[in-house]
Each structure stands twice: as C-alpha cells, then as structure tokens.
C-alpha cells in the first residue's frame, strides 16, 4: 500500500460540557492539536435535522498513527475542523497492522 498524501491541515477537537447554572450544560469544543490528513469523499445523503433538511456527506480521513490513549489519536465523538468545515468522527481504525496510519470515518453536515 502506498503512503497517503497528507496535504490537509486539520484541527482535532473534543467536546467539552460545562454546567450552565440552570441544571443543564453548555457545549463547546476544545482544540487538542493539529494533524495533517488525506481527505477522500464517500457517499452522501439527505437527512432531517432540527432546523430542516441537511446534506450529510461521508469522508474517509487518513492521519498518521498514534497509540491507543494518546491525546493526538482521534476517537469517535471528536471532530476535525478544516477552516469553516467540521467533520464528525464516527469510527477510527488502523490502516495496516503496524498502525502507521489511521482511517477515520467521518461525516460533514451542511444545511440544504
């Protein structure tokens, strides 16, 4: 397998919940670091969101490998930010047995 072209600079972010003082929580995102990645589109679909119809596009994002538990290793529930675009990470797996690269299955939602 040839090495992927890691030519997109992505910010890995994790969701942070903070008490809102009214018994609930407010959500924000905290940057964990920057990763270089290869982004490949997959199939898309329409979905119903709270504000109307959404266009949901799938992506395969390849990044350099990192050991389990390392803060630079993406996990499901986190997201990548690329400028004004956000890719929600659904799953992460090793691309090959030695774990040199990781494949992140992700989705981007856009209001239609």
CORPENOR-V414378 format. One record per pair of residues at least 6 apart in sequence whose ideal C-beta (glycine too) atoms are under 7 Angstrom apart, sorted by the first residue. I is the first residue (numbers start at 1). J is the second residue. D is the distance in whole Angstrom. If there is no record, write none. Layout:
BEGIN
i->I j->J d->D
i->I j->J d->D
END
This chain:
BEGIN
i->1 j->96 d->6
i->4 j->38 d->4
i->4 j->62 d->4
i->4 j->101 d->6
i->5 j->38 d->5
i->6 j->36 d->4
i->6 j->37 d->6
i->6 j->38 d->6
i->7 j->38 d->7
i->8 j->36 d->7
i->8 j->37 d->5
i->8 j->39 d->5
i->8 j->82 d->6
i->9 j->34 d->6
i->9 j->36 d->6
i->10 j->35 d->5
i->10 j->37 d->5
i->10 j->80 d->4
i->10 j->81 d->7
i->10 j->82 d->5
i->11 j->31 d->5
i->11 j->34 d->6
i->11 j->80 d->7
i->11 j->81 d->4
i->12 j->32 d->5
i->12 j->33 d->6
i->12 j->35 d->6
i->12 j->74 d->6
i->12 j->78 d->6
i->12 j->80 d->6
i->13 j->29 d->4
i->13 j->30 d->6
i->13 j->31 d->5
i->13 j->32 d->7
i->13 j->78 d->6
i->13 j->79 d->5
i->13 j->81 d->6
i->14 j->30 d->6
i->14 j->32 d->6
i->14 j->78 d->5
i->15 j->27 d->6
i->15 j->29 d->6
i->15 j->77 d->7
i->16 j->28 d->5
i->16 j->29 d->7
i->16 j->30 d->5
i->17 j->25 d->4
i->17 j->27 d->6
i->18 j->25 d->6
i->18 j->26 d->5
i->18 j->28 d->7
i->19 j->25 d->6
i->20 j->26 d->5
i->32 j->71 d->6
i->33 j->72 d->5
i->35 j->63 d->5
i->35 j->72 d->7
i->37 j->61 d->5
i->37 j->62 d->6
i->37 j->63 d->5
i->38 j->62 d->4
i->39 j->59 d->6
i->39 j->61 d->5
i->40 j->59 d->7
i->40 j->60 d->5
i->41 j->57 d->6
i->41 j->59 d->6
i->42 j->58 d->4
i->42 j->59 d->6
i->42 j->60 d->6
i->43 j->58 d->5
i->44 j->55 d->6
i->44 j->56 d->6
i->44 j->57 d->4
i->44 j->58 d->6
i->45 j->56 d->5
i->46 j->53 d->6
i->46 j->54 d->7
i->46 j->55 d->6
i->46 j->112 d->7
i->47 j->54 d->5
i->47 j->56 d->5
i->51 j->111 d->7
i->52 j->111 d->7
i->53 j->112 d->4
i->54 j->109 d->5
i->54 j->110 d->7
i->54 j->111 d->6
i->54 j->112 d->6
i->55 j->110 d->5
i->55 j->112 d->5
i->56 j->107 d->5
i->56 j->109 d->5
i->57 j->107 d->7
i->57 j->108 d->5
i->58 j->107 d->6
i->59 j->87 d->6
i->59 j->106 d->5
i->59 j->108 d->6
i->60 j->103 d->6
i->60 j->105 d->6
i->61 j->80 d->6
i->61 j->87 d->6
i->61 j->104 d->4
i->61 j->106 d->5
i->62 j->95 d->6
i->62 j->101 d->5
i->62 j->103 d->6
i->63 j->74 d->7
i->63 j->101 d->7
i->63 j->102 d->5
i->63 j->104 d->7
i->64 j->101 d->6
i->65 j->94 d->7
i->65 j->99 d->4
i->65 j->100 d->5
i->65 j->101 d->6
i->65 j->102 d->5
i->66 j->72 d->5
i->66 j->73 d->4
i->67 j->73 d->7
i->74 j->89 d->5
i->74 j->92 d->5
i->74 j->102 d->7
i->74 j->104 d->5
i->75 j->89 d->7
i->75 j->92 d->6
i->76 j->89 d->6
i->76 j->90 d->6
i->76 j->91 d->6
i->76 j->92 d->6
i->77 j->89 d->7
i->78 j->89 d->5
i->79 j->86 d->5
i->79 j->87 d->6
i->79 j->88 d->5
i->79 j->89 d->6
i->80 j->87 d->4
i->80 j->89 d->7
i->80 j->106 d->7
i->85 j->108 d->6
i->86 j->108 d->7
i->87 j->106 d->4
i->87 j->108 d->5
i->88 j->106 d->6
i->88 j->107 d->5
i->89 j->104 d->5
i->89 j->106 d->5
i->90 j->105 d->5
i->90 j->106 d->6
i->90 j->107 d->6
i->91 j->105 d->4
i->92 j->102 d->6
i->92 j->104 d->5
i->93 j->102 d->7
i->93 j->103 d->5
i->94 j->102 d->6
i->95 j->101 d->4
i->95 j->102 d->6
i->95 j->103 d->5
END
